[in-house]
């Protein structure tokens, strides 16, 4: 395991819980973009953090919140991109302008920022690209050259291409060739990783693993925002744990919602996600033996 990366920094501000209104909404391909009038959350947000929504309304039987990455924050507003899938995200995508929604945020650790001027590669899969827009703006302000790769299965599954394009060069890939070059984001990353100083990624876990491995092989530090189910968003329920190698070289289960969602790409043991590795700290107390 490489030691290219350091842990993501802790957030500078504590989260707040507020009832906010939907200020604007618009369909974006297969997704829905919601802009929330949430000044107290906006002023606390750093790139890489997320918010957790109560879904279904005040009488809903949906007890667990839905965690969604923040796509942008400023001028008293917070933007998220919602992918309708289950009942919770479908309810969120159906919100209209003026509707109230209960939200907690910002949550999680933000992306680490490199030295000013460090050229950066940002890799987004599907709506995961939305979480990179605020980071791209921050890097650009710090003098970094920003290159982004946006990939998806098809053109309607792409997100935030125009927003990232306003901040730097964008390469688009689709599995079916309906937009950009046909292929996976890793094809584009292979061409670009050798000329950057840091790689950031957000998207499906398989993509994160592949991009992190490419960066590590090239000797470039990488930071990934993992996609794990976060039932509470505040580190209580332990449903979002995954094995992460610490500074001491030992593996511990880290909570994606509090120790993450941003981790060093070379620190996450992607192959062991969803399992109980024999060498994780505490495994011996649970009767796990070495192979």
N, C-alpha and C positions, 0 to 999 in steps of 0.2 A: 504493500500500500504506500503510495507516494505521500509526501508531506508538502505538497505544493501550496496548499491553501490553509488559511486560518479560519477560526469560527466566525460566523456572521456577527456583527456588533449587536448589542442590545438596543432596543428602541429607546429614543431619548425621552419619549413622553408616555404617560399612562393612558390606556384606552378609556373611553367614556361610553355610556349607554344613552341613546337618545331616540325619541320618536321624531323622524324627519319626513319631509315630503319629497315626492318625485317631482323634480323641476322640469325635466325633459326626458323624452324617450324616443328611440328610433330603432327600426330593424336594421341589422347589419348582417346580411347574408342569412345564415342559419341561426344567428344569435340576436339578442336584444341588448342595446346599450341603454343603461339607466343613468341619469345624472341626478344626484341627490342634493338637496339644499341642506348641507351638514357642515356648517362653518367650524364647529369645535373639533370635528374629526378631521376635516381638511387641513387645519392648521397644525395638527399633530403628525400627519402622515409623512412617512419616508418611503422611497421606492422599494418594493418587495413585500410590503405589508398587505394585510387583508382585512375585510370586515365580515362580521357574522350576523345574518339576518334571522329574525323570528319570522316564520312563514305561516300562511294560512289565515291570519287575522286573529283577533282576540279570543274567539271561541274555537280555534282550531285544535284538532287532536294531534297535530304535528308538534311534538315537544322539543325536538332537536333543531338547532339553528343550522343554517346553510352558510358555509364559509366561501367567500368569493374574493379573488385578488382585486386590489385597487388598480384601476387603469390610469387614473389621473386624479389629482387633488390640487385645488387652487381657487382663489376668488370665492371662497366659502362653499365650494361644491366638491363632491366626490363622485367619480365616474366608475362604473363597473360594467363588465360585459357578461351577460347571463346566457348560458347554454341550456335551453329547456330540455330536460331529460326525465327526471323523476317528478313526483307531485310537488315537492318543495320548489325546485328551480322553475317548474312550469308556472307555479303560482307567482313567483317573482317576475317572470317574464311577462306576465299578464297585467302587471301594475300599470296604472295610467297616470298622467300628469295630475298632480294634486293629491294623489293617494298617500296616506301615511304608512310608514313602515318602521318597525323597531329594529335598530341596528346598533351593534357594539363594534368599536374600533378606535383607532387602528390597532390591529393585533399582529403578533409575530415579530421576528427579527428582520431588519431590512437588508438589502444587498450591501456588502462592503464596497467602498469607493476606492479606486486605485489612485496612484499618484497623478496629479494634474497632467493632462496631455497624453496619458496612456491610451493607445488605440484599442478599441473594444469591439468585440463581436457579440451580438445579441441574437439568440436563437429562440424562436417561438413556434410552438406547435399548436395549430388551431387557435382557439380563443386564448391560449396561454400567451400569445404575442401581446395581448392587451396589457398584461402586467409589466411589460418592458418599456412602455411608452414614457412613463415618468422617469424611469432610470435613464433612458436615452436622452431626455431633456437635461437631466442633472449632469450627465457625463459631457454633453455638448457644452454646457455652461462652464465646465471645468477645463475646457480646451481639448477634450478627447475627440478623436475621429471615430465616428460610430458607423459600423456596418451591421445590418440586420439580415437575418434569414428568416422568412416566414413560410412555414410549410403546413399543408393540410391534405386530407384525402382528396378534396375537390375544391373548386373555386369558391363555392358557397360556404365552405368551412374555414376560409381564411379570415383573419381579423387584424385590424389596425395597420394595414399595409400603408395607407396614405399618411397616417399619423407618424409612423416611423420613417417614411420616405421624406417627410418634411425635416427630419433631423439628421439624415445621413443616407448612405447608399442602402438599397434594399434588394435582396435576391429572393424571388418567390419560387417555391417548388410545390407541385401537387402530385399525388400518386397517379392520378389519371391523366395528367397533362392538360387539364382544362384551364389552367393559368400558369404562367411562368414556365420553368423547365420541368419536364416530367422526371420524377424521382423523389427521393427522400431528402430531408434537410441535411443528413450526414454527407450526401454527395457534394453539396455546396460548402459545408463546413470543411471538408477535406481540402478544398481549394483556397480557403480563406484563413484557416487557423494559424498558418505559419507566418502571417504578417500582422498579428495582433499581440497585445500584451496581457489580455484577460478575456475570458469567455463567460457570458451569463446565459442562462437558459431557463425557460418555463414551458411546461407542456406535459404530455404523457410520460409516465415513468420509463417506458422503453426508450423513448427519444432522449430523455435526460441521461440515462445510462450510456447510450451510444455517444452522445456529444461529450460527456465527461471523460469517457475513455479516449476519445480523439484528442481532447485538450491535454490530458495527462501524457499521452504518448508523444505529443509535440512539445512537452515541457512548459505548457501554458497553464496558469491557474484558472480554475473554473468554479463558478457558483451556480447552484441550481435551486429553484423553488419547487419543492416536491409536491406532487399531487397525491395526498393521502386524505381519506375521509376524516374530517374533524368534527366530531359530534358536538363538542362543547366549545371549542375554540380557545379555551383558557387553561388547558393543562390538567383538568380534573379527571376526565373519563378514561384516559389512557388508550383510546381506540386508534390513535394516529401514530403509535410508536414505530420506529424502524431502527435497524442497527447502524450505528455511526461510530467510526474510529475517532477517539479523542486524541488530544495533544500528547498523552502518555503512551499512545500506541495500542491501548486497550479498547475493546468494543463495548459500548453501552447502548441500551435502548434510549433513544431521544424522542421527545414529543415534537411532532412536526409543527404543532400550533404555538409552542412556546420556545423551544430550542431552535426551531425553524420558523417559517417554512424554508428559509434559505440555509443551505449547507454547502460546505466545500464539496465540489463534485468528486474529488478523490477520497473523500471521507465516508461517503455513503456506501454501504455494502449492498448494492442493488441486487446481486444474485441471492442474497439471504433475506430480502424483504418478505415478510409474511411467515417467516420461520423463526425458530429459537436456536440460534447457533450455539454450539457446545462451548465456545470460548467467550461468550458474552458475559460481562460481569454479573454475577448472581446466578448463572446457569447451574453451578454446582449445587446450590441450595435447593434447586428444583429437581434434582436428581438426573440432570442431563450429563451424559458421559461423553468423553472424547471418542471419535470414531477410531 
